[in-house]
Amino acid sequence: MKKFLFLLIWFCVNTAFSQNSCEKLLLEMETAFEKSEMSLSLLKQYESNCYVQECEELCAYDALKIKYYRIIGEYDKAIFYSKKVSNKFGESRFRNQIIVEEAIVYFLMSDYDKSVDLLHRAVSSKGIDEKTEAKAYLMLAYAHRELGNVNYAIRYFSKTYHVGLNIKDSLLISSALNGHGLIAYAKGGRENMNKAIYLFRESIKYLHVSENEQFVNILNNIAAA
C-alpha cells in the first residue's frame, strides 16, 4: 500500500493534474486516513496541485483536512479550519461532510449540544448523500446517548441501520447494532442482557476480517453481557 501511495505521489508531481486525477487522489486520501498511512503527505499534495478545482473537490478536501486535524487530536485547529471554510460554498454533496466532520470534533470535545445542532443541520439538507446521512445519524445516536436521550438514540441507531442496509455499508450497520446493544446492556436485567447479546452477535455478522478492533470490542461486549 505504501509503495502504491508513493508511486501515486510521484505521478502527481510529474504529471499535469486533471479533474480525474484529483478525484482519484481524494479516494487515496480517504484510504490513507482509514489506514493512517501518509495522510498528511497526500493532503499537501492535493493542496498544491488540486486546490484550484471547483466546489465539490474543494469541499471534499476541506472535509478531509478537518478529519486530519481531528484524527491527530488537534481539535482547536479542526474547529478553526471548519469555521474558515464554513461560508465558502453553497449546497454540494461534500458540503455536508464538512458539517459532519465539525460535529464529530465537538462530540469528542464533549460539547454534545453543539454536535447535535450541526448534525441536524446536515441531515436536513436536500443535497446530503446517503453515506454522509448514515454517518450523521450514527453520531446523532451517540450524542443523544451521552445526553441521556435514550429514545432518540435508539431512533437514530435504527435510521443508521436502515440507510446502511440500503447502501450496503457493513461497518455502519454493525456500528448501529452495536450501539443499540449497548443501550440494552446499560438498562440491566436478564431480558435486556439477552437483547444486548443478540444485537452484539448480529453486529459481528456484518464485520469483515480486516475490522479486527471493532470485532474484538464487540466480543468483549458479548462477554460483559
PLY file of the C-alpha trace (Angstrom):
ply
format ascii 1.0
element vertex 225
property float x
property float y
property float z
element edge 224
property int vertex1
property int vertex2
end_header
0.00 0.00 0.00
2.78 2.44 0.94
4.64 1.68 -2.29
1.46 2.36 -4.28
0.85 5.67 -2.49
4.47 6.71 -3.09
4.07 5.98 -6.80
0.82 7.93 -6.82
2.52 10.98 -5.30
5.39 10.73 -7.81
2.85 10.58 -10.62
1.01 13.62 -9.25
4.20 15.67 -9.03
5.33 14.82 -12.54
2.02 14.91 -14.38
-0.47 17.70 -15.09
-3.45 17.27 -12.78
-6.77 16.68 -14.47
-10.10 16.56 -12.63
-9.98 12.76 -12.77
-6.50 12.76 -11.21
-7.76 14.89 -8.33
-10.79 12.69 -7.80
-8.54 9.63 -7.63
-6.27 11.39 -5.16
-9.27 12.19 -2.97
-10.08 8.48 -2.85
-6.47 7.66 -1.96
-6.57 10.24 0.85
-9.70 8.65 2.27
-7.99 5.24 2.21
-4.86 6.69 3.81
-6.90 8.17 6.66
-8.55 4.84 7.37
-5.17 3.07 7.43
-3.23 6.00 8.97
-0.76 5.93 6.08
0.78 9.07 4.59
-2.38 11.11 5.05
-0.56 14.41 5.64
1.67 13.95 2.57
-1.37 13.32 0.41
-3.18 16.34 1.83
-0.24 18.58 0.99
-0.07 17.05 -2.47
-3.75 17.78 -3.05
-3.42 21.33 -1.74
-0.54 22.16 -4.08
-1.99 20.55 -7.22
-5.76 20.36 -6.95
-6.92 23.21 -4.75
-7.82 25.28 -7.82
-10.57 22.79 -8.69
-14.12 23.95 -8.16
-16.67 23.41 -5.39
-17.16 19.67 -4.97
-13.49 18.68 -4.99
-12.66 21.65 -2.76
-15.35 20.68 -0.27
-14.09 17.10 -0.20
-10.57 18.34 0.51
-11.78 20.64 3.29
-13.68 17.78 4.93
-10.60 15.58 4.80
-8.37 18.29 6.28
-10.75 18.76 9.22
-10.73 14.98 9.61
-6.92 15.00 9.65
-6.74 17.54 12.48
-9.40 15.57 14.35
-7.51 12.27 13.99
-4.27 13.74 15.36
-6.15 15.32 18.27
-5.70 18.99 17.33
-9.34 19.90 17.91
-8.77 23.67 18.06
-7.19 23.61 14.59
-10.02 21.44 13.29
-12.64 23.90 14.58
-10.68 26.91 13.31
-10.39 25.40 9.85
-14.05 24.35 9.71
-15.12 27.91 10.60
-12.76 29.26 7.97
-14.38 27.22 5.19
-17.96 27.09 6.51
-19.19 30.02 4.42
-17.16 29.22 1.31
-19.70 27.15 -0.55
-23.38 26.70 -1.09
-25.05 23.31 -1.28
-22.98 20.44 -2.64
-22.72 16.77 -1.86
-19.46 17.38 0.02
-20.63 20.46 1.94
-22.37 18.27 4.49
-19.21 16.22 5.03
-17.59 19.40 6.38
-20.51 19.92 8.78
-20.42 16.30 9.97
-16.64 16.38 10.49
-17.03 19.55 12.58
-19.82 17.87 14.58
-17.57 14.89 15.35
-14.91 17.26 16.71
-17.43 18.90 19.03
-18.58 15.43 20.12
-15.00 14.50 21.04
-14.77 17.77 22.98
-17.92 16.66 24.90
-19.97 19.57 23.51
-22.87 17.27 22.62
-25.48 20.00 22.17
-23.36 21.78 19.55
-22.67 18.45 17.87
-26.39 17.66 17.69
-27.19 21.09 16.23
-24.64 20.63 13.44
-25.74 17.07 12.68
-29.40 18.11 12.40
-28.30 20.85 10.01
-26.57 18.23 7.86
-29.40 15.67 7.74
-31.98 18.36 6.94
-30.04 19.34 3.81
-31.59 18.31 0.50
-28.20 17.59 -1.05
-26.87 15.13 1.52
-25.64 11.80 0.15
-26.68 8.59 1.87
-23.30 7.65 3.33
-22.88 11.08 4.96
-26.50 10.89 6.12
-25.93 7.49 7.76
-22.75 8.77 9.43
-24.66 11.79 10.75
-27.45 9.56 12.10
-24.87 7.40 13.86
-23.25 10.43 15.50
-26.69 11.76 16.48
-27.35 8.43 18.19
-24.05 8.59 20.10
-24.61 12.23 21.08
-28.16 11.65 22.31
-26.94 8.61 24.28
-24.40 10.85 26.03
-27.14 13.41 26.71
-29.34 10.68 28.24
-31.93 10.84 25.47
-32.22 7.06 25.11
-35.30 7.01 22.87
-33.72 9.46 20.43
-30.51 7.40 20.46
-32.43 4.22 19.58
-34.30 6.08 16.82
-31.07 7.27 15.20
-29.33 3.90 15.56
-32.33 2.47 13.71
-32.07 5.14 10.98
-28.34 4.38 10.62
-29.10 0.68 10.30
-31.69 1.15 7.55
-29.62 3.60 5.49
-26.59 1.33 5.98
-28.56 -1.60 4.59
-29.67 0.48 1.63
-26.11 1.48 0.68
-24.64 -1.90 1.73
-22.19 -0.37 4.24
-21.42 -3.24 6.61
-19.44 -1.16 9.12
-22.27 1.35 9.58
-24.78 -1.49 10.01
-22.53 -3.18 12.57
-21.98 0.08 14.48
-25.73 0.76 14.63
-26.50 -2.72 16.00
-23.64 -2.50 18.49
-24.79 0.94 19.69
-28.35 -0.32 20.18
-26.93 -3.31 22.06
-25.00 -1.02 24.41
-28.22 0.79 25.29
-29.93 -2.52 26.13
-26.87 -3.54 28.17
-26.96 -0.28 30.16
-30.58 -0.94 31.20
-29.55 -4.14 33.01
-31.66 -7.19 33.87
-31.77 -10.62 32.23
-34.19 -9.67 29.44
-32.15 -6.63 28.40
-28.90 -8.62 28.60
-30.33 -11.26 26.28
-31.39 -8.50 23.88
-27.93 -6.93 24.07
-26.22 -10.27 23.34
-28.50 -10.82 20.34
-27.72 -7.35 18.95
-23.98 -7.74 19.54
-23.96 -11.09 17.73
-25.91 -9.63 14.82
-23.41 -6.76 14.74
-20.45 -9.13 14.37
-22.04 -10.80 11.33
-21.55 -7.64 9.30
-17.84 -7.18 10.06
-15.03 -8.12 7.72
-11.79 -9.79 8.78
-9.87 -6.52 8.40
-12.01 -4.81 11.06
-10.29 -6.65 13.92
-10.50 -3.88 16.53
-14.27 -3.50 16.16
-14.64 -7.28 16.16
-12.70 -7.62 19.45
-14.65 -4.76 21.04
-17.97 -6.43 20.26
-16.71 -9.79 21.55
-15.87 -8.02 24.80
-19.40 -6.56 24.87
-20.87 -10.06 24.48
-18.64 -11.36 27.27
-19.63 -8.49 29.57
-23.35 -9.06 28.91
0 1
1 2
2 3
3 4
4 5
5 6
6 7
7 8
8 9
9 10
10 11
11 12
12 13
13 14
14 15
15 16
16 17
17 18
18 19
19 20
20 21
21 22
22 23
23 24
24 25
25 26
26 27
27 28
28 29
29 30
30 31
31 32
32 33
33 34
34 35
35 36
36 37
37 38
38 39
39 40
40 41
41 42
42 43
43 44
44 45
45 46
46 47
47 48
48 49
49 50
50 51
51 52
52 53
53 54
54 55
55 56
56 57
57 58
58 59
59 60
60 61
61 62
62 63
63 64
64 65
65 66
66 67
67 68
68 69
69 70
70 71
71 72
72 73
73 74
74 75
75 76
76 77
77 78
78 79
79 80
80 81
81 82
82 83
83 84
84 85
85 86
86 87
87 88
88 89
89 90
90 91
91 92
92 93
93 94
94 95
95 96
96 97
97 98
98 99
99 100
100 101
101 102
102 103
103 104
104 105
105 106
106 107
107 108
108 109
109 110
110 111
111 112
112 113
113 114
114 115
115 116
116 117
117 118
118 119
119 120
120 121
121 122
122 123
123 124
124 125
125 126
126 127
127 128
128 129
129 130
130 131
131 132
132 133
133 134
134 135
135 136
136 137
137 138
138 139
139 140
140 141
141 142
142 143
143 144
144 145
145 146
146 147
147 148
148 149
149 150
150 151
151 152
152 153
153 154
154 155
155 156
156 157
157 158
158 159
159 160
160 161
161 162
162 163
163 164
164 165
165 166
166 167
167 168
168 169
169 170
170 171
171 172
172 173
173 174
174 175
175 176
176 177
177 178
178 179
179 180
180 181
181 182
182 183
183 184
184 185
185 186
186 187
187 188
188 189
189 190
190 191
191 192
192 193
193 194
194 195
195 196
196 197
197 198
198 199
199 200
200 201
201 202
202 203
203 204
204 205
205 206
206 207
207 208
208 209
209 210
210 211
211 212
212 213
213 214
214 215
215 216
216 217
217 218
218 219
219 220
220 221
221 222
222 223
223 224
